[in-house]
Amino acid sequence: MTDGDGQLEARLTEQEVFEPPEAFTAGANVSDPDIYEKFEEEWPACWESAADLLEWESTYDQVLDDSNPPFYEWFTDGKLNASANCLDRHLDERGDEVAIEWIGEPVEEANRSFTYAELHREVNEFAAALRELGVGEDDIVTMYMPMIPELPIAMLACARIGAPHSVVFAGFSAEALATRMNAADSEYLITCDGYYRRGDPLDHLDKANEGLAGVEHDTSTVVVDRLSDNGDDFGHELTDDQYDYADLVEDHAGAEVDPVTRDAEDMLFLMYTSGTTGQPKGVKHTTGGYLSWATWTAHAVLDVKPEDTYFCAADIGWITGHSYIVYGPLTLGTTTMMYEGTPDYPDRDRLWSIIDEYDATQLYTAPTAIRAFMKWGSSFPENHDLSSLRLLGTVGEPINPRAWKWYYTHIGNEECPIVDTWWQTETGGMMVTTLPAIKDMKPGAAGPPLPGVDVQIVDALGEEVEAGQAGYLTVQKPWPGMLRTLYRNDERYIQEYWAEYSDTESDDPEDWVYFPEDGAKIDEDGYITVLGRVDDVINVSGHRLGTMEIESAIVGVEGVAEAAVVGGDHDLKGEAVYAYVITEDGYDGDEGLRERIIAGVEEAIGPIARPEQVVFTPDLPKTRSGKIMRRLLENIADGDELGNTSTLRNPEIVEDIQRQVQG
Ligand code: PRX
């Protein structure tokens, strides 16, 4: 649990169960309870039902090729194109319906809607332009863009010509951009001049240019002009290898680009995510398996229908936005909404005013946002008509029952099911959650695994734990949306996700178990409560940050000798970054150094990794063998009882640190 009184709350609410609201169940996409049994019996053929939601140029030979675990292949030899699935297939019937409804942050700015026909046109034009710039099949194109329509347009244009994209969250730093472009040898960048945050224009191109300066090879960059229509401008001049997006699209007006035939196993995109080492992991997702997974889960769990106006309030810079703003919803032919700004601008009712105005039918967001809404108070949603909502969802971190109930009551009016969806960048889409028309909801528990998904909670030896016991979440069988490898690093792929519970010498798929590095427990009904990461990864507001990445940023600051970073409980963010720092001789742990440390972290990673607290200490608690006791530092950050510290090499340091944290 992430809230202070979490354990008490969990006990009080243990028995609480909510049935799927009747208003919802009648029209749901998936309502046959036999689906669980059927998928188990028919595994892996059950996944044809996911593949069937796509349009294939030529059908596949085999649903699953598991002859070389853990390098599984799905829908082998099937041919398709993701952009054709998101666009072309809808033109006849839904060409004039809205595909993307975009809302900018400035309230006075008009929204921008793209019908399927309009989106198709612009994607084609931009695809033609990218080709002319030299982008070929399998060239990796990096996107460093905020929530503007040109981001999904660029993704789909790349998908159309078979060029995998690698989207870097716009809030990441220049250095993070450079690291990712270098790691992928990406020669193309699509970015923009700026965007709006809480009423002010932000200079984004400056940061992108700084990142490009750190890229080791030649690059071409496309720059979208986001600001000048609103009269804002940072006076950037484009260089010789930089192209204006609007000019490129205009130069290719009316162009049509045939969607490139891609193999089901061809890469659709790369997404870099944090791991336990400093180097981000390039998660590889494929065209057939990923797209069918994002689409099937959007259909079955989010209950997306073509006539919906579906709102996922995530950022496309993260996997949630890839799967559940862009690929899943567009493949299903619905209207997907995009909002550029923050939920509290110009006031704390912005999301509710958007839902009210556009009659949004689903809302999918993160617990961190829900906790903020709860803190701001129910008067903000109460001033709006939210009766268009049919379903609510959460993702990214555990949701505490109190926030769950607030969401259920104040946003869903007790008429919308809530799907608490557990999954990861690596899984491509949802894995553990209730099917909303079939399963009862238990606040705090994500739910049972989806049909056809084989999750077990095991102990350190890989044996299943009893109901109620804490253990490790594992996935015992492959699934279509799974990552295929870490880009150019098959060995790390095996080490990071499989080695823990698999017999890595075996070629029998039964001997291979996927380990997502989460702790969890399961109850008698098979409902899983995810307890959080068990590796050195912190989950801040639903976003993954590696402690090593942050530590290496901090030790890079002049005056720092050593640093240990841990996650501590935080009311709103779930977890927050706590940094314990030993200064170099001759330096004081003063305000100046604290500021430089914070700036160093923001520069290396981005403001999202900003430490909540920087604690200067003459030493770190260490075991006799010299290992830093991180668990103890976490307990200190959380204000927990510490237990016996006498086995430490330096027990006297503990009180000192505690005093500072509480101070
Ligand atoms: O620890 C789990 C947590 O978020 C991690 C995945 O982070 P990321 O790859 O950034 O993807 C976030 C969006 C899918 C998981 O390993 N997590 C995600 N969803 C939940 C969750 N923890 C508890 N409950 C969830 N519903």
Residues whose N, C-alpha, C, O or C-beta is under 5 A from the ligand:
A	BS01	PRX	T320 T394 V395 G396 E397 P398 D420 T421 W422 W423 Q424 T425 E426 A446 P516 D518 V530 G532 R533 G542 H543 R544
